[in-house]
Amino acid sequence: MCGLTAFLALHGRSDWQHDEFTCVGDLEQKVNDSLDLIRHRGPDARGQWLSSDCRVGLGHVRLSIIDLSPAGNQPFHDSEDSIHAVVNGELYDYDRIKAELSGEYDFKSKSDCEIVIALYKHYGESFLSHLRGEFALVLYDARRQLFIAARDRYGIKSLYYTVIDGRLVVATEMKCFLSFGWSPEWNVANLREKGWLYGPQMYFKDVSRVGPGQYLVSQDFNTPRVKSYWDLDYPDKHHVYPRSEEETVARVRELLLESVQHRLRADVGVGVFLSGGLDSSAIAGMTAHIIRQGQSLGNDASGNLSNLSCFTVQFDKTSGLDESGTFPDVARRTAEWLGVDFHPVIMDEEAIASRLEDTVWHTETPIPDVNGMGRLALAEAAHAAGKRVVLTGEGSDEHFAGYADFIWRYILEPDHSWASSDTMAELPEARKVAHALIAKGFLGALPPPSDTEASRTLNDSSVFPRFNALFQPRFQKWVYKDSHNRPELLFARSFSEKVLADVATKWHPLHSSGYQWTKTILANYILRYLGDNIDMVYQIESRPPFLDHHLTEYVNGIPPSLKIKYCSATKTFREKHILREAMKPFVTEEVYNRTKQPYVGPTKYRKNGPVYRILEKLVTEANVRALGFLEWRGVQEDFVRAFGDHDTLAFKNTLSVAQMVVLGKRFGVKTAEDPQREVVAYEGTENAMLRSRL
């Protein structure tokens, strides 16, 4: 819901005292131009506020979800006109908060987001801990000269910041910075080290993001600091879990139903993205159950299940050389079983190719797969069906151990929290079975660590090898000289001292891995490329019920042996065991028993087809040399192997290059150069020519 931009003139900037009218007009235009770049996020209203001295400004574009009246337009202001805020997202349980604070705050709307100022006035800086939902916000307290920019606990909503001409600029999307005079440059070392997939710094120089569960704070216009208000935690692996399996199943079911109930609240149409896997099927099943109990589906109080629309993307078998269709077939059977409306969205090769560039521009995330194009088509279909809110299944695999990698972490150590003679005796056998499964190709190969010290630092639970293997572009030689040669160690050292201590001695390796997945791949890959930024292109607010901190704080305490269950009789591993049991009443027998399978789009395409042609257009020698940091011959080799040999890694490398070309062109990024080159100025012309030589 919505998009925002804000600025703060930092201490030491002098030109803020310029003529008031010139200052106001110029800054209003900058804010307005930045909002133009994300106007698709908020077609219903636009607003901005500038302080009288022009040192602070807030801008907002609104997608109306709760309280469709003008009273819900932003920015919000308190009655003394001293506290101002803009919010992007949805805040749940707001009726209770409004009732509790109504005696001390005069609410002017029925909007959920207005509680931000009321909570701040009541709790001060700790108000963030009282927010429940997905959000990014900026709040300015003029009396205290306090500026706060915060992000939700999981990074569902994006929030970036940089400093331009002495101004701190904060925005939902990085493209908003362009209107403030930002001249982007590649952060080449961070690209090569893949630091932008896990750290605060982006692949553009001097651009950072507020991390999940963090906020940026500036007092008295000083340089901002980053603070944390929430983080994931797990129990001591040596402590015995005090609850029974039955009690745990019941509590997970209760918390998930509550989470879904909150996310069905809207004054607009609500639907579900249904992939056919356990997670999205469970969301659809719980939604149908709640409707049967009499709760409204957004603005629909009819109770008619046929009004529950479920949207499924299907990569057509002719879209590439991969076969697909299994997931959509399961999704269709699930929809029929529930009695809901089913919308399959067919993605042929032309549909993939035609959406490639827009997907990169809107997500600002160069992830080398075609799932983002499929998600864009899903959002378009939901918009066409009159929906503005869609429930999704992201976050389940990270918290309930759904990925194959978690099996390897599970068998690294005994699970003393669920200790029994059976589980202890089964561990050696389970390890043998796991290795046999991978030898037969039933489990995805786990990329080996590249750095022994890094692996030891994270107690052999590092996820860096997994996302490092996703794509490996061919960088020029100077890039390796200018970047850190131990990227996996950089990754390990990016976590706080507390987290590293907990990983070393307190958390089970399965939970350590879950922490890393949630903080890196989920926040910076899945939720960007397959989440809010892509859904909002078509004004679809995605709400993931699995990412509710009331739920995850409970789930994080569940023993590894209840998340993954090894069966000695059948010699199989059952991932997400506790979730399957909790969701059994809401899913088909087929989904309940189905083994987790990754849902990925095709990676093999024919020569001269639509995908080949779009990549051929983008991955040219001129475009690659304009980037400045890639080795053209290696890029050529990958292109040939991608379509000649149907090599998956070569295709991903080629796609990642194309995506960087799109970013470079649309952002107007300066060509990267070897910083070790000696720059010599030659005079004798009207403008001095700069030439470089080794």
N, C-alpha and C positions, 0 to 999 in steps of 0.2 A: 504494500500500500504506500504509494507516494514516493517522492524523492526530495532530497534536501541539499542545500549548499549553504556555507557560512564562512565568515572571515573574521579575523581578529588582528588588528594592527599591533604588532609586538613592541615592547619597550625599546626605545632608541629610534623608532621611525619618526621623522620630523614633518613630513608633508601632510600629515593628517590635519594640521591646523590651517590648511589652505582655505580659500574662499568657500563658505558653506554651500552655496548653491552649485558651484562647479564640482565640489567634492561629492555632494549628494547625487547630482545628475550622473556623474561618471561612475560611481559605485553602484547606483541603481541599475545602470545599463549593464555593468559587468555581471551583477547578480542575475539580472533578467536573461542575459545571453547564456549564462551557465545553465539556467533552468530550461532554456530552449533546447539544449542538448539532451535533456532527459524528459522532455515534455510528454513522451509516450507513457511515462510512469504516473503522470497526474493530469488527466485530461479534464477533470471536473472543476478545479479551482487553482489559482495561483496567488501567492502572497509573499510579501517581504517586509522586513523591518530593519531600519538603520538607526543606530544611536545618534543623538544630536551632534556628537563630535566626530561622527563618521569612523569611529575606531572599531565598531562592531556591526556586523550585518548578518541577517538570517533570511534565507529564501526557501520556499516550499512549493511543490506542485502536488496536488491532491487527487488521489483515487478514492472516492467515497465508498466506504464499506459499512461503517457504523455511524449512525446519525447523518443522513444524506442532506441535511439542511445546511445553509450557510454558517450556522453557529459552530459547525465542526471544522470550518476552514482555519488554516494556520498562516502565520505563527500564533501561538497562544500567549496571553499576557495576564499577569495577575491584576487584581483590582487597584493596586498602587502603581501599576505600570513600571515596576522595577525588575520583574523577573519575566523573561521571554524564552520561548522554547519552540522548536520544530521537531516533529517526530515522524519517522517512517516505520510503519509496522502495525502490529496488533498487540494489545495488552489485555490479558484475560483476567477474569475475576474482578473487573473494574466496578461492578455494581456494589460489591461488598466494600471496596475501598472508598467509593464515593459516600456510602452510607456512614462509614466510620469517620470520615473527615468533613462531612457536610456542615458540622457545627463551627468549623474554623476556616472553611474555604467556600467561596461563592462560585459554584460551578455554573458556567454559562451555556453549556451544551450537554448533549447526551453522548458525546464522543468518548471512547475508551482512552484516547491519548491525552485528554486533558488532565488525567490524574498525575501526570509527570510533575507539573508545577506544584500541585497540592502535596504530593509526597515529599518533594524537595523542601517545601516550606515546613513540613512537619518533622522530617528526619535529617535534613541537611544533606551533606555529601553522600551519606549511606543510603539514600533513597533508592539507589539502583538495585539493592538487594531485595527490595519489595516489589519489583516488577516481574511479571510472569508473562512470557511470550517471546515473540521475535521482533526485534526493534533495532533501530539506530536513531540516535537523537543528539541534539545540541541544545544546551541550556545556558543562558547568560543571566547572572545576577548582577545588575548594575550597581547596587549599593556596595556589594563586596568586591566588585570588579573580578568576578569569578566566572570562568568560561569552562564548560564541561562538554565533551563530545564522547558518547558512550555507545557500546555495541552489545547485543544480546550474548547470552552465555555460550552459544555454539557457533556464532558467526553466520546465522541465517541471512541477516541483512548485512550489506557491505558498508564500509566507512573508511575512506582514504583521507590522507592529509599530506600537505607539503607547505613550504614557505616560498612565497613569490613576492619579491620586492619588499621584504620586511613584513609581509602579512602571512599569518597562518591561515591557510584555506582548507576547509574540510568539506567533503562532498560524498554523496552516495556512489558516484562513479568518477573515475579519474578524468574522463573527458571534460568534466565541468571545469577543470583547472585551466583549460585552453582560453576561456574568456577573460581570465585574469592576467593573461600575458605569459603563461607558462610555455617554455620551449623544451619539450621533452628530449632527453638523451637516454641511450641504452645503458643500463647497468650490466655491462657484459659479464663481469665476474659473477654476479648473482644469477645470470642466465645459465652460465656454464655449471655453477655449483648447485643449481636448482634451489637456491635459498628462498626464492619467492614462493615456493610451494610449502614452506614451513615457517619462515621467519617474518618479521614485520616489514622488511624492505621489499619493494617491488622490483620488477625488471626495468623500471625507469629510475634514473638517478634521483635521489633525494625525495622519493615518493614512498610513503609508508602506509600501512593500514593499522587501524585500531584492532587489536586481537580479540578473539572471543572472550567474553567475561572481563574485558578491560575498558578503561576510559582514559581519555586525554584531559588533563586539567591544567589551566593557566590562571595564576593569581596575579592581579595587578599588571597584566599585560606582559608578564615575563615568559621566558621560554617554557613551553608546556612540558609536563612530565606524564609518563604513562603509569597508571596504577591498575591493580586488579581488584575486582570486587567479588569474584567467584572463580572457582576452579574445580575440576573433577578430582575426586578422591576415592580411594579404595581401602578396604580393611586390611589389617595385618594378616598376612597369609598364614601365620601360625595360630591364629585364634579360631576356635571352632565356631561354625555358624550356628546360631541358637534356634533357628526355625526349622520346621519340617518342610518337605517338598510340597505337600498339599497346601500348607499355609502360604508358601511363597507363590504358588500358582494362583491362588485366590487373590493375593494382594496385587500381583502384576496385572491381572485381569481388571481389578477394581481401578487401579491407577490409569490404565490405558483407556478404559471407558470414560473416566472423568476427563482425561486429556482430549479425547475426541469430542465429548459433549461441549467443552469450552470452545473448540474450534469450529463447531457448527453454528455458532452465534454470528449472525450477520444480517444486514438489512438488504442483502442482494442475493443472487443465486449462488448455490454451492454445489460443487461436483467432486469427483474423486479421479485421480490418475491411477489406473489399474494395470499393472504390468503382467500379472499372472503369478508372481512370486508370493511367498508367505506374507511379507510385510504389507504390500498394498492390498492384497486380498483380505487381510485381517482388518485393515482400515475400512474397506468397503463393507465387510461383514458387520463390524461394530456400528458403522453408520446406519446400516439397514436395521439393526437391532434397536438402536436408539430411536429411530423414526417410528418403529412399531410400538415403542413405549410412549409415544405421544409428543416427542420433542420436535420442534420445527427444523426443517432443513434450510437454514438461512432464512430467506423471506417466504418460504413455502411451508405453510402450516397444514397442508391437506392430508399429510400422512400417507400419501400415495407413493409407494416404492418405485413405480415406473417413472417418477419425476427425479429419481436419483440417477444422474448421468455419470457414467464411468467411461474414461477415455484411455485407449490403448494404442500405442504406436507399434506398427508392424513393418519391419524392413522387408520389402518385397523380395521374393527369391530372384527376381531379375535385376535387383539393385546392384548386385555384384556377383561374385563367384561363390559366396557363402550361402548355405541354406539357412532359412529362418522360418519362423512361424509357430514354433512350439509354445513360446510364451503367450502370444495372442490367442492361440487355441485354448490354453488353460484359462486365460482371462475371460474368454467368451463363455466357457462352461461355468465359470464362477458367477458371471453376470446372470446367466440363465437360472442358476440355482438360487440366487438371491431375488430374482424377479425385478432387476433394475434395467435402466436404459443403457445400451451398450453402443459406444462409438469407436470403431476401429479406424485408425489413421494410417493409411498406407504410405510408406516412404519408398518410392522407387529411386533409381539412381539420379534422375533429373531433379527430384525433390531435394535430395541431399546436396547436390552441386549448387542449386540455386540459392540455398540458404547458408552456404559456407561462410561467405564474407560477413553477412549480417550477424551471424552467430558469434563470430570473433569480435566484431565491433561492440556488440551489446554486452557480452560476457566479460570482455577485456581479459580473457583467459585462454592462452594458446595451448589447449589440451588436444593431443592428436588422436581423437576418435570422432566418429560421426554421430554419437549419441546426442550432442548438443543440438544438431540440426533436427533430430527427431523430437527433442523436447520443445523446440521452437514450433514445430508443426502441431504438437499436442496443445500448446498454449493457444495457437491460432484456432484450433477446433473448439476448444472450450469457450473462447471468446465468441465464436460464431454461434454457439449454442446458448448464449446469453448468460454465461457464468462469469463471476468476478472473483470467486474464491474456490480453490481446489485443495483438497487434502491429499498429502503425499506420504510415501513410506521411508523417506531418508532418515538415517540415524539408527535404524534397528540393527543392522549388521555390526556396527561399531560397539553397541552396548550389549548385545546378546550373543556376540561371537559368531557371526554368520559367514565370515570369509574363511577360505581354506587355510590361509596363513595362521589363523588362530589355533588350528589343530596342532601345528608344530610348537606353538608357544605353550599349549596346554600340556603336552607330554614332556616338556623340559624339566619340570619339577613335580613332585607329589603335591596333591591338593590336601594340605593338612586341615583346611577349613571344613572339609567334608570327608574327614578321615574315617575309613572303615577298612576292615580286613580285605573286603572285596576290591575296593578301589586301589589299595596299595599293591595288592597282588597282581592286579590287571595292568599296572603301568608298564612293566617290561614287555608284556605281550602287545600292548597298545602301540608301543614304539616300533616294534617289528612290523605290525600291521600297517602303520602309517608309511613306513619306508617301502613296504611292498606295494601299497596303493600308488605311491608316486612313481615307482618303477613301471607300473602298468598304465600310468597316465591318468589315473582317476583323480589325483589331486594336482592342482597347479604347481609347477616347479617353483620352489622358493629361491629367489636369487641369492647367492651366497654373499656374505659381507665382504666389503673390499678393504676394511680397516680393522685389524684385531683390537686395537685400543678402543675404537668407537664401539665395537661389538661388546667388549667387556664393560664399558661405561654404562651401557644400557642393558646389561645382564642378558645378552643374546636375544633381546626382544626388538631390535631396531627394525623400523619399517622403511628406512632409507633405501635399502637395496630394491624394495618393491617399486617405489615411484621413480627411482633412478633408472630402472629398466624400462620404463614406459616409452621413453624416446631418448635418443642420443645423437643430437645434431652434430654435423661435421664442422667443428670450430677451426678457425685459423690457428696457427702455431702460437702466435703472440698471446692469444687468449689464455692458453695454459700457463704461460709465463706470468701473466698478470693476475691470475686467480689462485686461490688456495688449492694445493695439490692433494689435500685430504678432505674432500667435501663431506664424507660420511662422519668424520670427526667433528667438523663444524656443526653438522646436524645434531650430534649427540650433545655438544656443548651449548646448544641453543636453549636447552631447558634449564629451569631454575635449579639452584642448589637443593632446594627441598624436594623437587621432583626427582632429581638424580639420586638423592639419598633414599627416597621411597622406592625407586626402581631397584636400587642395589640391595636393600635389606627388608623392605616391608611388603611390597606388592608382588603377587604371583606374576610370572612372565606374561600370562594371558592378559591380565589387567594392564600391565605396562604397555603391551602392544596396543590394547584398546585405547589407552590414553593418547598414544602417538597418532593412531588412525584418526581419532576424533579431532585432535588439534591441528592436523596437517591435511591429510587427503580429504577428509570430510569437509572441513571448513574452507579450504583453499582450492579444491578441485571440484568435488561433487556439488557443494552448495553454490558454487559460482557458475560452473559450466552447465549444471543440470538443476538450477534453482532459481532464486528470486530474479537475478538480472536477466535471465532469458524469459521467464514467465511474464515479467512485467512489460515486455515488448508489446504484448497483446492485453495489457491491463488485467493480468491474472495474478492474484495474490495467493501464493502457495503456502500452506500451513502444514508442517510435519509433526503430527502428534507424538511420534517417538522422541522428539527433541523437546521434552517438557522436563524441567529440572526436578519437579516433584516425583516424576517417574524415574529419571536416570539416577538420582541420588539413592533411590531404593535398589534399583537394578545393579548399580555398581557394587553393592554389598553382597550380591548373590555369589556363591562359590563357583569357581570355574567348572566343577563337575556337574553342576546343574545347568550350565550354559551349553557345554558340550558333553554328551554322554556316550561313553564307549560301551558297546554290547559285546561281551566275550562270546556269546552263543553264535552271533551272526558275523562277528569280527568286523563291525562297522562303527563309524562315528556318526552321531546324530547332532548336527549343529543346531543352535538355538532351541535346545530341548525345552527349557522352561517356558519360552515364548510359545512354542507349538502347543504345549499343554494348556497354557492360559487362553490361547486363541481357538482351541478345538471347537467350541460351540459356534464359532462365527465363520469357519472356512469349510470347504469341501474336504472329503476324505482324501481326494487326490492331492490337494494343496498341503494338507496336514502331513502326509507321508512323503512329499516330494523333497528330494535332496536339493540343497542350494545350488543354483547355477547362475553364473554371472550373465547379466543381460547386456550384451555388447552388440554394436552394429558391425556390418561387414568391413573387412580390411583388404579384401581382394577384389579388384575391379579390372574389367577388360580394357585393352588399349582402344583409344579413340572414343571411349564412352564419355558421358557427361562429367564424371569425376576426373577422368584423365584430362579432359579439355580444360576444366577450371584450374587444375593444378599446373598444367602446361602453361596456361596464361599467367599464373602468378609466379611460378618458380622459373624465372628466366635469369640469364646471367646478369642482366642489368639490374634486376630487382634484388638479387642476392648480393651483388657488389654494393648496392645502395645501403644494405644493412651494415656492411663493413666488417662483420665478425665471423662470417662463415666461409668455408673453403669451397669454392665453386665446383672443383672437380669431384670432391666427395659428395656434394649435393647431387651432381649429375649421376653419379654411380648409384646413389640411393633411388633416384627416380627410375632409372632403367630397371633395377632389381625389383622395385615395387610393382611394376606393371609387366615386366618380362618374366620374372621368376615368382611373382606373387609372394614376395618376402614380406612378412608382417611388420618386422622392425623397420625395414626400408620404407614401407608405406607410411608408418607413423612418423618417421624422420621427415619424409617429404611433406606430409600434412603439417607438421609443426613448423617447417620452413615457410610454407604458404601462409600459415596463420601469422607468423612474425612479419611477413611481407605486408599483409593486410594492416596489422597494427602500425607498422612503420609508415605506410602511405596515409592512412586515415588520421593518425595523430601528427603527421609531419615530423617524424623523428629524424634527428641529425644522424648522418652516417658515422658509425663508430670508427675510431682510429686507434692504432697502437700508441699508448701513452708514452712508450719508450722512444718513439721517434723524435729526432731533433728537429725542431721547427726553426727555419731560417727565413728572415724577412729580406726581400730584395727590393731596393728602391729604384727609382728611375721611371716609374709609371705614375699616372695620376693617382691610382690607389696602389699601395704596396701589395705585391703579390706574396702570398705565403706558400712556400713549397716545403715538402717534407723529404728528407733523405735518411737512410739508415745511418 
